[in-house]
């Protein structure tokens, strides 16, 4: 077994590997970009080295720098995690040339599966079933369109070197093909440095089922059962579970055999995932093989009780697989959701900023949280905006679903947008609960899953008012304690008045709606709506009783925003104080601004064009994904204030737009 390894990655996977190494007594070396100097994986590792500026192409993707750090630090092996260089054959070769073990498959396996097109040809020879499509080298747009016409629409354009949902587009008609191809190729170039694509028949209401495989250098290969990853958005997984709903023992055996056959065809060693797409009739087809550990590997760990990172380390050091196929456990059910810094109601636009409040549910034998961040960390525009993975386990799928809903209700984040409410709606959706999930579910149910935030209940406003009164009282007493007369009535914050009591009206805004809460002071405590409030709790936690009525909430204040977490929902309220901004003037203009730092990819209309609400105006690339900015209303594009290829900062005006009267 190794005594020191370097982790060539960041975020939660780096933290995950460090945790396993620490348990096994292995020292760890982290690499980081300038933007990640204070990152959690850097803080956890035994040693850490900077490998370049924030941009991943200048840091985490610089193989020669990472190999040099491994040499300097004395690391015997490199764990690549997933993403970045994890499936880069050049990096694996450089490690081997330096005498450093690459904790992954042989270079030949990475090369064989690195091109989706070449992999499909190899799988065809191994008699692994394939989806009808074109996987060749000819990449002329007109030729690819002809192939799509031959296959029949809808088709899926997919980056040949891709993964993670990047560089993928579903095309419904021949007329839409070339525009979708151009967009797909741009995204593929930005993410993988390779714009080659393949074209396949897009199956209607398919399921995405993948098999976790493991091989050792002695030629043994086993399947660690399947995962269902059908709940997807833009071909990126949102919810994963194991085992797959409604999976029969016969199909599990058939898919496991096909996956092991695929791995044997390339002499596979280490952890890998063979991904299949299954149709409504029960047939399944090979899609691709990921020659690395997957983001969703925790659900496999939860149902088997195995540590897959430990297996990787043991296999890479030359040990045989710890178990034979018939010894691999399968118990209960596990579900994982990916908690992202994004705003689902704004087209899943990534959200950047400081993670001012981060309170995940309590970890236990049933609940696991894998995260690369802690409270106070920054969500950067340079990398994937995943905050954490939330994983639950229970004896049955029904119980695991309920446990996930409870865990999501306990998860509190403030400071950046997040998808927790969206995930709760998705996991609670009738089709998900029934196990009837296919890759089109989220798109079909957009109206339900992306519903606007519900109006805050009366208790949320009560919580905001009581939190404010308690905070004012604490601040008054803290100031008083620093004076010569801490017992002064001015230092108590209890609303004392001579021969009277103080009454106030506190106002809060949710969206465009304002609500007033009548509060007062009585007997050293508070009143709300004329009723005495019995208040308890500390920090951001509040519980209170107004007569027979009892409630509880968590309140997090960020400036004038109050985030009230209650009943599994987050209500964003603003304190309305007419005197707080007296004399300030607000400038308004009719432009569209950049929602985050990024690169302008394309301008989609002419200057002077009259467009309808929702019409696409421009495409910008940020966090390796393309985002389309649309017209907020019917109106005129008076001017573009940016050009294609330009790098823009967050908040800069991009379009001079005039809404119609």
C-alpha positions as CSV (number, residue, x, y, z in Angstrom):
1,X,0.0,0.0,0.0
2,X,1.2,3.6,-0.7
3,X,2.4,5.8,2.1
4,X,1.8,9.2,0.3
5,X,-0.4,10.1,-2.6
6,X,-1.1,13.3,-4.5
7,X,-4.7,14.3,-5.3
8,X,-4.9,16.0,-8.7
9,X,-8.3,17.5,-8.1
10,X,-10.3,19.8,-5.9
11,X,-13.7,20.1,-4.1
12,X,-15.6,17.2,-2.5
13,X,-13.8,14.4,-4.3
14,X,-10.4,15.7,-3.0
15,X,-11.9,15.8,0.5
16,X,-13.4,12.4,0.1
17,X,-10.0,10.8,-1.0
18,X,-8.2,12.6,1.9
19,X,-10.7,11.1,4.4
20,X,-10.1,7.6,3.2
21,X,-6.3,8.1,3.1
22,X,-6.4,9.5,6.7
23,X,-8.3,6.4,7.8
24,X,-5.6,4.1,6.2
25,X,-2.7,6.1,7.5
26,X,-1.7,7.5,4.1
27,X,-0.3,11.0,3.9
28,X,-1.9,13.3,1.3
29,X,-0.6,16.1,-1.0
30,X,-3.1,18.6,-2.4
31,X,-2.7,20.8,-5.4
32,X,-4.6,24.0,-5.8
33,X,-5.1,27.1,-8.0
34,X,-4.7,30.6,-6.7
35,X,-8.5,30.9,-6.4
36,X,-8.5,27.8,-4.2
37,X,-5.7,28.9,-1.8
38,X,-8.1,28.7,1.2
39,X,-10.2,25.8,-0.1
40,X,-11.2,23.0,2.3
41,X,-9.2,20.3,0.5
42,X,-6.1,22.4,1.0
43,X,-6.8,22.8,4.7
44,X,-7.4,19.1,5.1
45,X,-4.3,17.7,3.2
46,X,-0.9,17.1,4.9
47,X,0.8,19.2,2.2
48,X,-0.4,21.6,-0.5
49,X,1.2,23.2,-3.6
50,X,-0.1,25.9,-5.9
51,X,-0.1,24.9,-9.5
52,X,-1.2,28.1,-11.2
53,X,-3.9,30.8,-11.7
54,X,-7.6,30.4,-11.2
55,X,-8.4,29.2,-14.7
56,X,-8.4,25.4,-14.7
57,X,-6.5,25.3,-18.0
58,X,-3.6,27.2,-16.3
59,X,-3.7,25.1,-13.1
60,X,-5.6,21.8,-12.6
61,X,-5.2,20.9,-16.3
62,X,-1.5,21.5,-16.4
63,X,-0.3,17.9,-16.2
64,X,3.4,18.7,-16.2
65,X,3.0,20.9,-13.1
66,X,1.1,18.3,-11.2
67,X,3.7,15.6,-12.0
68,X,6.4,17.9,-10.9
69,X,4.7,18.5,-7.6
70,X,4.4,14.7,-7.2
71,X,8.1,14.4,-7.7
72,X,9.0,17.2,-5.3
73,X,6.7,15.9,-2.6
74,X,7.7,12.3,-2.8
75,X,4.2,11.1,-3.6
76,X,4.2,7.5,-4.8
77,X,0.8,7.8,-6.6
78,X,-1.6,10.3,-8.0
79,X,-5.4,10.0,-7.5
80,X,-7.1,12.0,-10.3
81,X,-10.6,12.2,-8.9
82,X,-13.1,12.9,-11.6
83,X,-13.2,15.7,-14.2
84,X,-10.0,17.6,-15.0
85,X,-7.2,15.1,-15.9
86,X,-9.0,12.0,-14.6
87,X,-9.4,10.5,-18.1
88,X,-6.5,12.1,-19.8
89,X,-4.2,9.5,-21.3
90,X,-1.3,12.0,-21.6
91,X,-1.4,12.6,-17.9
92,X,-1.5,8.9,-17.1
93,X,1.5,8.4,-19.4
94,X,3.4,11.3,-17.8
95,X,2.8,9.7,-14.3
96,X,4.1,6.4,-15.6
97,X,7.2,8.0,-17.2
98,X,7.9,9.7,-13.8
99,X,7.6,6.4,-11.9
100,X,4.4,7.5,-10.2
101,X,1.4,5.2,-10.0
102,X,-1.7,6.5,-11.6
103,X,-4.7,5.4,-9.6
104,X,-6.9,4.6,-12.5
105,X,-7.0,2.2,-15.5
106,X,-4.1,1.5,-17.9
107,X,-3.4,4.1,-20.5
108,X,-4.7,1.6,-23.2
109,X,-8.1,1.5,-21.5
110,X,-8.3,5.3,-21.2
111,X,-7.4,5.6,-24.9
112,X,-9.9,3.0,-26.0
113,X,-12.8,4.6,-24.1
114,X,-11.7,8.2,-24.3
115,X,-13.4,8.6,-27.7
116,X,-17.1,7.8,-27.6
117,X,-16.9,6.9,-31.3
118,X,-14.0,4.5,-30.9
119,X,-15.5,3.0,-27.8
120,X,-18.7,2.2,-29.7
121,X,-16.8,0.5,-32.4
122,X,-14.9,-1.6,-29.8
123,X,-18.2,-2.5,-28.0
124,X,-19.7,-3.6,-31.3
125,X,-16.9,-6.1,-31.7
126,X,-17.5,-7.3,-28.1
127,X,-21.2,-7.9,-28.9
128,X,-22.3,-5.2,-26.4
129,X,-25.6,-3.7,-27.7
130,X,-25.4,-0.2,-29.2
131,X,-27.9,2.6,-29.9
132,X,-28.3,3.2,-33.7
133,X,-26.1,6.2,-34.7
134,X,-23.1,7.6,-36.5
135,X,-19.7,7.2,-34.6
136,X,-17.2,7.9,-37.4
137,X,-14.5,10.5,-38.0
138,X,-16.2,12.6,-40.7
139,X,-17.2,15.9,-39.0
140,X,-18.4,18.2,-41.8
141,X,-21.7,19.8,-40.6
142,X,-23.6,18.9,-43.9
143,X,-22.4,15.2,-43.6
144,X,-23.5,15.0,-39.9
145,X,-26.8,16.5,-40.8
146,X,-27.3,13.8,-43.5
147,X,-26.5,11.1,-41.0
148,X,-29.1,12.6,-38.6
149,X,-31.6,12.6,-41.3
150,X,-30.9,9.0,-42.0
151,X,-31.1,8.0,-38.3
152,X,-34.4,9.8,-37.9
153,X,-35.4,12.5,-35.4
154,X,-35.1,13.2,-32.6
155,X,-31.3,12.7,-32.5
156,X,-28.7,13.3,-29.8
157,X,-25.5,15.2,-30.7
158,X,-22.9,14.2,-28.2
159,X,-19.3,15.4,-27.7
160,X,-17.0,12.4,-28.5
161,X,-14.6,13.3,-25.7
162,X,-17.4,14.6,-23.4
163,X,-19.1,13.8,-20.2
164,X,-21.1,15.5,-17.4
165,X,-23.8,16.7,-19.8
166,X,-21.5,19.1,-21.5
167,X,-21.5,19.2,-25.3
168,X,-24.8,17.5,-25.7
169,X,-28.0,18.6,-27.5
170,X,-31.2,16.9,-28.5
171,X,-32.4,17.9,-32.0
172,X,-36.0,17.6,-33.0
173,X,-35.7,18.4,-36.7
174,X,-33.4,18.7,-39.6
175,X,-33.8,22.5,-39.8
176,X,-32.5,22.8,-36.2
177,X,-29.5,20.5,-36.6
178,X,-26.7,22.8,-37.7
179,X,-27.4,25.5,-35.0
180,X,-27.4,22.8,-32.3
181,X,-24.3,21.3,-33.7
182,X,-22.4,24.6,-33.6
183,X,-23.4,25.2,-30.0
184,X,-22.5,21.6,-29.0
185,X,-19.1,21.9,-30.7
186,X,-18.3,25.3,-29.0
187,X,-19.2,23.8,-25.6
188,X,-17.1,20.7,-26.3
189,X,-14.1,22.7,-27.3
190,X,-14.3,24.8,-24.1
191,X,-14.8,21.8,-21.8
192,X,-12.6,19.1,-23.4
193,X,-10.4,20.9,-26.1
194,X,-12.0,18.6,-28.7
195,X,-15.0,19.5,-30.8
196,X,-15.6,16.1,-32.4
197,X,-19.1,14.7,-32.0
198,X,-21.2,11.6,-32.6
199,X,-24.9,11.4,-33.5
200,X,-27.3,8.9,-32.1
201,X,-31.0,8.1,-32.2
202,X,-32.6,9.8,-29.2
203,X,-34.8,7.2,-27.4
204,X,-38.2,8.4,-26.1
205,X,-38.6,8.3,-22.3
206,X,-35.4,6.3,-21.8
207,X,-33.8,5.4,-18.5
208,X,-30.1,6.0,-17.8
209,X,-28.7,3.0,-15.9
210,X,-25.1,2.5,-15.2
211,X,-23.0,-0.4,-13.8
212,X,-20.1,0.1,-11.4
213,X,-17.3,-2.2,-12.4
214,X,-14.0,-2.9,-10.8
215,X,-11.0,-4.8,-12.2
216,X,-7.6,-5.8,-10.8
217,X,-4.2,-6.4,-12.4
218,X,-4.7,-10.2,-12.0
219,X,-7.6,-10.1,-14.6
220,X,-10.5,-10.3,-12.2
221,X,-13.5,-8.0,-12.9
222,X,-16.7,-7.7,-10.9
223,X,-19.9,-5.7,-11.1
224,X,-20.9,-3.7,-7.9
225,X,-24.5,-3.5,-9.1
226,X,-26.3,-0.7,-10.9
227,X,-27.3,2.9,-10.3
228,X,-30.3,4.7,-11.9
229,X,-29.3,8.2,-13.0
230,X,-32.4,9.0,-15.1
231,X,-33.4,12.2,-13.3
232,X,-31.4,14.6,-15.5
233,X,-31.3,18.2,-16.6
234,X,-29.5,19.1,-19.9
235,X,-28.1,15.6,-19.7
236,X,-26.5,16.3,-16.4
237,X,-27.4,14.0,-13.5
238,X,-29.5,15.5,-10.7
239,X,-30.6,12.5,-8.6
240,X,-29.0,9.1,-8.5
241,X,-30.1,6.0,-6.7
242,X,-29.1,2.4,-6.2
243,X,-30.4,-0.2,-6.9
244,X,-32.5,0.9,-9.9
245,X,-36.2,0.9,-9.3
246,X,-38.1,-2.1,-10.7
247,X,-34.9,-3.9,-11.6
248,X,-35.3,-7.7,-11.8
249,X,-32.5,-10.1,-10.8
250,X,-32.4,-11.3,-14.4
251,X,-31.8,-7.9,-16.0
252,X,-29.3,-7.0,-13.2
253,X,-27.3,-10.1,-14.2
254,X,-27.6,-9.4,-17.9
255,X,-26.5,-5.7,-17.5
256,X,-23.7,-6.7,-15.1
257,X,-22.4,-9.3,-17.6
258,X,-22.5,-6.8,-20.5
259,X,-20.6,-4.2,-18.3
260,X,-17.9,-6.7,-17.3
261,X,-17.6,-7.8,-21.0
262,X,-17.0,-4.2,-21.9
263,X,-14.4,-3.8,-19.2
264,X,-12.6,-7.1,-20.3
265,X,-12.5,-5.9,-23.9
266,X,-10.1,-3.1,-22.9
267,X,-8.2,-5.0,-20.1
268,X,-9.7,-2.8,-17.5
269,X,-8.1,-2.2,-14.1
270,X,-9.5,0.0,-11.3
271,X,-12.9,1.7,-10.9
272,X,-15.0,2.3,-13.9
273,X,-18.6,2.8,-14.9
274,X,-20.3,1.4,-17.9
275,X,-23.3,3.5,-18.8
276,X,-26.4,2.1,-20.6
277,X,-29.6,3.6,-21.9
278,X,-32.7,1.5,-21.5
279,X,-36.0,1.8,-23.4
280,X,-39.5,1.3,-22.3
281,X,-39.5,-2.2,-23.7
282,X,-36.7,-3.4,-21.5
283,X,-33.9,-3.3,-24.0
284,X,-30.6,-1.7,-23.0
285,X,-27.8,-0.2,-25.1
286,X,-24.2,0.8,-24.4
287,X,-23.6,4.6,-24.2
288,X,-20.1,5.0,-22.9
289,X,-17.6,4.0,-20.3
290,X,-16.2,6.4,-17.8
291,X,-12.7,5.3,-16.9
292,X,-12.7,6.9,-13.4
293,X,-14.7,7.0,-10.2
294,X,-18.1,8.7,-10.7
295,X,-19.7,11.6,-8.8
296,X,-22.5,9.3,-7.8
297,X,-20.3,6.5,-6.3
298,X,-21.6,7.0,-2.7
299,X,-24.9,5.3,-3.4
300,X,-23.0,2.2,-4.4
301,X,-21.0,2.4,-1.2
302,X,-24.1,2.8,0.8
303,X,-25.8,-0.4,-0.6
304,X,-22.6,-2.5,-0.5
305,X,-20.9,-1.1,2.6
306,X,-17.7,-0.8,0.7
307,X,-15.2,2.1,0.4
308,X,-14.6,2.4,-3.3
309,X,-11.6,4.8,-2.9
310,X,-10.0,2.2,-0.6
311,X,-10.5,-0.4,-3.4
312,X,-8.9,2.0,-5.9
313,X,-5.8,2.4,-3.7
314,X,-5.5,-1.3,-3.0
315,X,-5.9,-2.3,-6.7
316,X,-3.5,0.4,-7.8
317,X,-0.9,-0.9,-5.4
318,X,-1.1,-4.4,-7.0
319,X,-3.5,-6.1,-4.6
320,X,-6.3,-8.3,-5.9
321,X,-10.0,-7.4,-5.6
322,X,-11.2,-7.8,-2.0
323,X,-14.3,-9.7,-3.1
324,X,-15.5,-12.2,-5.7
325,X,-18.7,-11.4,-7.6
326,X,-20.9,-13.7,-5.5
327,X,-19.6,-12.0,-2.3
328,X,-20.6,-8.4,-3.3
329,X,-23.4,-7.3,-0.9
330,X,-26.6,-5.6,-1.8
331,X,-28.7,-4.2,1.0
332,X,-31.4,-1.6,1.2
333,X,-31.7,1.5,-1.0
334,X,-29.7,4.7,-1.4
335,X,-30.5,8.0,-3.0
336,X,-28.1,10.9,-3.8
337,X,-28.9,14.5,-4.8
338,X,-26.4,17.1,-6.0
339,X,-26.9,20.4,-4.2
340,X,-25.8,23.2,-6.5
341,X,-25.2,26.9,-6.2
342,X,-27.7,27.8,-8.9
343,X,-31.1,29.4,-9.4
344,X,-33.6,27.0,-10.9
345,X,-36.2,29.7,-11.4
346,X,-33.7,31.6,-13.6
347,X,-33.0,28.7,-15.9
348,X,-30.6,27.1,-13.5
349,X,-28.2,30.0,-13.8
350,X,-25.1,29.3,-11.6
351,X,-24.9,31.5,-8.5
352,X,-21.6,32.7,-7.2
353,X,-20.6,34.4,-3.9
354,X,-19.8,33.7,-0.3
355,X,-21.5,30.8,1.4
356,X,-22.6,32.9,4.3
357,X,-24.6,30.1,6.0
358,X,-24.1,26.4,5.4
359,X,-25.9,24.0,7.7
360,X,-26.2,20.5,6.3
361,X,-28.3,17.8,8.1
362,X,-26.6,15.8,10.8
363,X,-24.5,12.9,9.5
364,X,-25.5,9.4,10.7
365,X,-25.6,5.8,9.5
366,X,-28.6,6.9,7.3
367,X,-27.4,10.4,6.1
368,X,-24.1,11.3,4.5
369,X,-22.9,14.7,3.2
370,X,-19.9,14.9,0.9
371,X,-18.8,18.5,0.5
372,X,-15.7,20.5,-0.6
373,X,-16.8,23.7,1.1
374,X,-17.6,25.0,4.6
375,X,-19.4,28.1,5.8
376,X,-17.6,31.2,4.7
377,X,-16.1,29.7,1.6
378,X,-16.5,31.2,-1.8
379,X,-18.4,29.7,-4.7
380,X,-16.2,30.7,-7.5
381,X,-17.1,31.3,-11.2
382,X,-14.1,29.3,-12.3
383,X,-15.3,25.8,-11.4
384,X,-18.4,23.5,-11.2
385,X,-20.9,25.1,-8.7
386,X,-21.7,22.0,-6.8
387,X,-21.9,22.7,-3.0
388,X,-22.4,19.2,-1.7
389,X,-23.8,15.8,-2.3
390,X,-26.5,14.6,0.0
391,X,-26.8,10.8,0.3
392,X,-29.3,8.8,2.3
393,X,-29.8,5.1,2.9
394,X,-32.7,3.0,4.3
395,X,-34.1,-0.5,4.2
396,X,-36.5,0.3,1.3
397,X,-36.8,2.8,-1.6
398,X,-40.0,4.2,0.0
399,X,-38.2,4.8,3.3
400,X,-35.1,6.2,1.6
401,X,-37.3,8.7,-0.3
402,X,-38.9,9.9,2.9
403,X,-35.5,10.2,4.6
404,X,-34.2,12.2,1.7
405,X,-37.2,14.6,1.9
406,X,-36.5,15.1,5.7
407,X,-32.8,15.6,5.1
408,X,-33.5,18.3,2.4
409,X,-35.9,20.0,4.8
410,X,-33.0,20.3,7.3
411,X,-30.4,21.6,4.8
412,X,-30.0,25.4,5.2
413,X,-27.9,27.5,2.8
414,X,-27.8,31.3,2.5
415,X,-25.5,33.6,0.6
416,X,-25.8,32.0,-2.8
417,X,-28.8,30.6,-4.7
418,X,-29.4,26.9,-4.5
419,X,-31.6,24.1,-5.8
420,X,-32.7,22.6,-2.5
421,X,-36.4,23.5,-3.0
422,X,-36.3,22.2,-6.6
423,X,-34.7,18.9,-5.4
424,X,-37.5,18.5,-2.7
425,X,-40.2,18.9,-5.4
426,X,-38.4,16.4,-7.6
427,X,-37.9,13.7,-5.0
428,X,-41.5,14.3,-3.8
429,X,-43.0,14.1,-7.3
430,X,-45.5,11.3,-7.8
431,X,-43.6,9.8,-10.7
432,X,-40.3,9.8,-8.8
433,X,-42.0,8.2,-5.7
434,X,-43.4,5.5,-8.0
435,X,-40.0,4.9,-9.5
436,X,-41.3,5.9,-13.0
437,X,-38.3,8.2,-13.8
438,X,-36.9,8.8,-17.3
439,X,-34.5,11.3,-18.6
440,X,-37.3,13.6,-19.8
441,X,-39.1,13.9,-16.4
442,X,-37.6,17.3,-15.3
443,X,-38.3,18.9,-18.7
444,X,-41.9,17.6,-18.9
445,X,-42.7,18.7,-15.3
446,X,-40.9,22.1,-15.5
447,X,-44.0,24.0,-14.5
448,X,-44.5,22.0,-11.3
449,X,-40.8,21.5,-10.4
450,X,-39.8,25.2,-11.1
451,X,-42.8,26.8,-9.4
452,X,-42.3,30.2,-8.0
453,X,-41.5,30.5,-4.3
454,X,-44.6,30.1,-2.1
455,X,-45.9,33.1,-0.2
456,X,-44.5,33.1,3.3
457,X,-46.9,32.0,6.0
458,X,-47.8,34.2,9.0
459,X,-45.4,32.2,11.2
460,X,-42.5,33.2,8.9
461,X,-43.2,36.9,9.6
462,X,-43.6,36.2,13.3
463,X,-40.2,34.5,13.2
464,X,-38.6,37.5,11.5
465,X,-40.2,40.0,14.0
466,X,-39.2,38.0,17.0
467,X,-35.7,37.4,15.7
468,X,-35.3,41.2,15.1
469,X,-36.6,42.0,18.7
470,X,-34.2,39.5,20.2
471,X,-31.3,40.8,18.2
472,X,-32.0,44.4,19.1
473,X,-32.2,43.4,22.8
474,X,-28.9,41.5,22.6
475,X,-27.1,44.4,20.9
476,X,-28.5,46.9,23.5
477,X,-27.2,44.7,26.4
478,X,-23.8,44.2,24.7
479,X,-23.5,48.0,24.4
480,X,-24.6,48.5,27.9
481,X,-22.1,46.0,29.3
482,X,-19.3,48.2,27.8
483,X,-20.5,51.3,29.7
484,X,-20.2,52.4,33.3
485,X,-23.9,51.8,33.9
486,X,-24.9,48.4,32.5
487,X,-28.1,48.4,34.5
488,X,-29.4,51.6,32.8
489,X,-32.8,51.1,31.2
490,X,-31.3,52.3,28.0
491,X,-29.1,49.2,28.0
492,X,-31.8,46.7,28.4
493,X,-33.6,46.7,25.1
494,X,-36.8,45.7,26.8
495,X,-39.0,48.6,25.5
496,X,-39.4,50.1,29.0
497,X,-41.5,53.2,29.2
498,X,-42.6,55.3,32.3
499,X,-46.3,54.4,33.0
500,X,-46.6,52.9,29.5
501,X,-45.5,50.1,27.2
502,X,-43.9,50.4,23.8
503,X,-45.8,49.2,20.7
504,X,-44.2,49.0,17.2
505,X,-45.1,47.9,13.7
506,X,-42.3,46.0,12.0
507,X,-42.5,45.7,8.2
508,X,-41.1,43.0,6.0
509,X,-41.2,42.6,2.2
510,X,-41.4,39.3,0.2
511,X,-41.1,40.1,-3.5
512,X,-43.5,43.0,-4.1
513,X,-45.7,42.3,-1.1
514,X,-45.2,44.0,2.3
515,X,-46.5,42.7,5.6
516,X,-46.6,44.5,8.9
517,X,-46.3,42.7,12.3
518,X,-47.5,44.4,15.4
519,X,-45.1,43.8,18.3
520,X,-44.7,45.1,21.8
521,X,-43.0,44.5,25.1
522,X,-44.5,43.1,28.3
523,X,-43.1,41.6,31.5
524,X,-39.6,41.6,30.2
525,X,-40.7,39.7,27.1
526,X,-42.4,40.4,23.8
527,X,-45.9,40.4,22.4
528,X,-46.9,39.7,18.8
529,X,-50.3,40.8,17.6
530,X,-51.2,41.6,21.2
531,X,-50.5,38.1,22.5
532,X,-47.5,37.4,24.8
533,X,-44.8,35.4,23.1
534,X,-42.9,32.7,25.0
535,X,-39.5,32.6,23.2
536,X,-36.7,30.0,23.3
537,X,-33.7,29.0,21.2
538,X,-30.3,30.4,20.5
539,X,-28.2,31.4,17.5
540,X,-30.3,31.3,14.4
541,X,-32.8,28.9,16.0
542,X,-36.1,30.2,17.3
543,X,-39.1,28.5,18.9
544,X,-42.1,30.4,20.3
545,X,-45.6,30.0,21.6
546,X,-48.4,32.5,21.3
547,X,-51.1,31.1,23.5
548,X,-51.9,27.6,22.1
549,X,-50.1,28.3,18.9
550,X,-46.5,27.0,18.7
551,X,-43.9,27.3,15.9
552,X,-40.2,27.1,15.2
553,X,-37.8,28.4,12.6
554,X,-34.2,29.3,11.8
555,X,-33.5,32.9,10.8
556,X,-30.3,33.9,9.1
557,X,-29.6,37.7,8.5
558,X,-27.5,38.9,5.6
559,X,-27.6,42.6,5.5
560,X,-31.3,43.6,5.2
561,X,-32.3,40.1,4.0
562,X,-33.7,37.7,6.4
563,X,-33.6,34.0,5.3
564,X,-36.4,32.2,7.3
565,X,-36.1,28.4,7.1
566,X,-39.3,26.8,8.2
567,X,-41.0,23.5,7.3
568,X,-38.4,22.6,4.8
569,X,-38.8,25.9,2.9
570,X,-36.7,29.0,2.7
571,X,-38.6,32.3,2.7
572,X,-36.5,35.4,1.8
573,X,-37.8,38.5,3.5
574,X,-36.4,42.1,3.5
575,X,-36.5,44.4,6.5
576,X,-38.4,47.5,5.4
577,X,-37.0,50.5,7.2
578,X,-37.9,53.9,5.6
579,X,-35.1,55.7,7.5
580,X,-32.4,53.2,6.6
581,X,-31.7,54.7,3.2
582,X,-32.9,58.2,3.5
583,X,-31.4,60.5,1.0
584,X,-30.2,57.7,-1.3
585,X,-31.1,57.8,-4.9
586,X,-31.5,54.8,-7.1
587,X,-30.4,54.8,-10.7
588,X,-32.5,52.7,-13.1
589,X,-31.8,51.8,-16.7
590,X,-33.2,49.4,-19.2
591,X,-30.2,47.2,-20.0
592,X,-29.5,43.5,-19.6
593,X,-26.5,42.7,-17.5
594,X,-24.1,39.8,-17.2
595,X,-25.4,37.4,-14.5
596,X,-21.8,36.2,-13.8
597,X,-18.3,36.5,-15.3
598,X,-18.0,34.8,-18.6
599,X,-17.2,34.9,-22.3
600,X,-19.6,36.2,-25.0
601,X,-20.0,33.4,-27.5
602,X,-22.6,34.7,-30.0
603,X,-25.0,37.6,-30.6
604,X,-28.2,36.2,-31.9
605,X,-30.1,39.2,-33.3
606,X,-29.3,42.3,-35.2
607,X,-29.1,45.7,-33.6
608,X,-32.5,47.4,-34.0
609,X,-34.4,44.1,-34.0
610,X,-37.9,44.1,-32.4
611,X,-38.2,40.9,-30.4
612,X,-40.9,39.2,-28.3
613,X,-40.5,38.4,-24.6
614,X,-38.2,35.3,-24.2
615,X,-36.5,35.7,-27.5
616,X,-32.8,34.6,-27.3
617,X,-30.5,37.7,-27.6
618,X,-27.0,36.4,-26.9
619,X,-25.1,33.3,-25.7
620,X,-22.4,33.5,-23.0
621,X,-20.2,30.8,-21.7
622,X,-19.6,30.5,-17.9
623,X,-18.5,27.6,-15.8
624,X,-17.9,25.6,-19.0
625,X,-21.6,25.7,-19.9
626,X,-23.4,27.9,-22.4
627,X,-26.2,30.2,-21.1
628,X,-28.7,32.1,-23.3
629,X,-29.8,35.5,-22.2
630,X,-33.4,36.3,-23.4
631,X,-35.5,39.4,-23.8
632,X,-37.3,40.3,-20.6
633,X,-40.2,41.7,-22.5
634,X,-41.4,42.6,-26.0
635,X,-39.1,45.4,-27.1
636,X,-36.2,46.7,-29.2
637,X,-32.5,45.8,-29.1
638,X,-31.1,49.3,-29.4
639,X,-27.5,48.2,-29.2
640,X,-25.2,45.4,-28.1
641,X,-22.5,46.7,-25.6
642,X,-20.3,43.6,-26.0
643,X,-18.8,41.6,-28.9
644,X,-18.5,37.9,-29.6
645,X,-15.3,36.5,-28.0
646,X,-15.2,39.3,-25.3
647,X,-14.6,38.3,-21.7
648,X,-17.0,40.2,-19.5
649,X,-17.3,40.8,-15.7
650,X,-20.3,40.1,-13.5
651,X,-22.9,42.8,-13.6
652,X,-21.7,44.7,-16.7
653,X,-24.3,45.9,-19.1
654,X,-24.5,43.8,-22.3
655,X,-27.6,45.0,-24.2
656,X,-29.3,48.3,-24.4
657,X,-32.8,47.1,-24.5
658,X,-36.0,49.2,-24.7
659,X,-39.2,47.6,-23.6
660,X,-42.3,48.3,-25.7
661,X,-44.8,50.7,-24.2
